Amino acid sequence: MKRPERVGVIGVGVIGASVGWNLSRHGAEVVFIDAGQPGEGVTSWSFSWVNASSKTARKSYFDLNVAGMAAHRELAGTIGPDSWWFPSGHLRWADDPAAEAKFLETAELLAGWDYWVERYKGAEVRSRFEPALTVPDDVPVLFYPDEAWVHGRHLVGRLVGQAVASSAELRSGNAVCDIGTDADGSIRSVALSDGSRLDVDIVVNAAGPSASHVAGLVARRLPMRREPGVVARIECAQVPVHRAMHAPRIEIRPAGDTSVVLHSRVATCARTPAWPACPTARPARCRTSTPRCAAPGADGTCTSTAIPPLTRAWPRRS
């Protein structure tokens, strides 16, 4: 009888955890490997908004994201939704006529694609959904009931925990130093920073911002495009919002029972020149254009610049 293939999953964020969990379910021997702790890299600093309403550039891409939303719901049914899956919908509004006209036009497009969207006034939103918001009474607000947010660290913990309970192995706090190959290029082993070497047949490169470095260990090139984004996690005695929302110039969502996450696309970050080019999550001093309607009663505690790893488009062949 052929032995199961042994797979080293390098990087245990939400992608690595998902791949490893699925491989384990299908009979592979999985070893999760992470230089830090599972889910504490980019996954921990993602806005984690499950949606298709912002994916309208192409109908095919929209359809892919609708399928992704359905896959999240299916996963919640399989592993249990508690602590990571929050299908509470999403709110969006604007504070200038041009932006408002654009998102209302998008809402009409989405409705034509059978995507559930509801329109309210600000006063109705306060009475029905979010009493703490001070959005103006007559401002149009869109509500997308099928959208959700995900607690990334908790999802990773659930996936890895279930996989380990089914015989997978976790090697956290260990960076990959080398990947051994045979003369034909096939994978044979992974060397870790603690001096150990693991025999593996396959590696999965889910190393986030370090993915280009990992690819280089097997003489592969993985061009990366880095787009910093400012994320703040704010502790609150009482979380003032109940769902993800896009307010003018800032995105807001809960982050459990005692904190909220703010993501700003227009924040100005005073980063020091000594920073390395590829930090996963770095402290930053930030000035944000944050509306006072966002999260009253919150006390700031932790702000980071997160750099999601995005593969750069390969040049077209001539």
Phi, psi and omega in degrees: 000131181291133179287152177297147175290142180259122187244126172265116178264111184265112184103117185242057164271199184293328179288308179299319179296319180294315180296313181297319178299315180294318178298318179298319179297332182260018168099359179282152170273114188251135170241115175277130182232127179216137178293333177247227178246150183305130174078006185258010176265230181301325179305321182290339184245025176267149175290335170056050182260118181269111187200167167232358184290339178259014186240050190256008182299323177222142180298323180296321179290321175301312181299321178299318181287328172298318177297323177296321176298317179296323179294323175298316179296320178295318178298319179300323177290333183276314185256355184094136186271344189299138174080347181230335188249121185230085183276063187260006179086182186212138179247147177215135172210168182229168179237014174219150188301321182295313179295321179297315180298322181293315183286333174290324175296318177297321179298321177295318177299313181297319178299323177293338176265017178062034176261130189287119177218138178237149182243132180226169167266161182305319180297322179292323179297318178296320183284330185261327192234306192227085183299334185280346182286145175248033175300138182305146187306317189262003180289131176291134180233131177265140177236127179250096189295332185276355183274167189208174167229158185237136171274101190300314182296320180292323176296314178300315179301320179294313182295313181293319179300317179292322179294317179296323177296339179256021171099000172292164181239144177242125175239087180266162183070024181226117175278150175277123181261332184201151174237117181277139180228159172276176180299331180274003178092355180289146183285137179238326187199165175230127178263134183252164184292344177275004178095352181276161176227129182255132173282124178221157177260335185216147168239144173250122181269098177237039192273012175059230181299342178266006185298324179295320178296316180297318178300322179296336179292341175243029176059036175246154179247127178233093180296137182239147175242126186251127181231093181299145174221143183268125180234132176240135173251122189242125178283139181225139172297324176219121182294123188275350181235159187241359184202169175289146178206151174250101172273169177303121175071003180205147175251144186225142169205160172294163175220050186104199186275346188228014181204162173234157175249133174244134176235125183242129175270351184239012180293146174259120185252126176270083182270144182281145181298339183282355181298143172293161185290338188228063174285148175278312177210110184245140173301145180215152172261117191236144171246119183242148173273077187261120178292142180294344180285352191291297188213079180296144175083011182264146178245119183293141179227322189213123178234137180221155169261112180259139180242099179292136181280120179236130178288135178284142180299134177289146178296145178290146175287141180277000000 
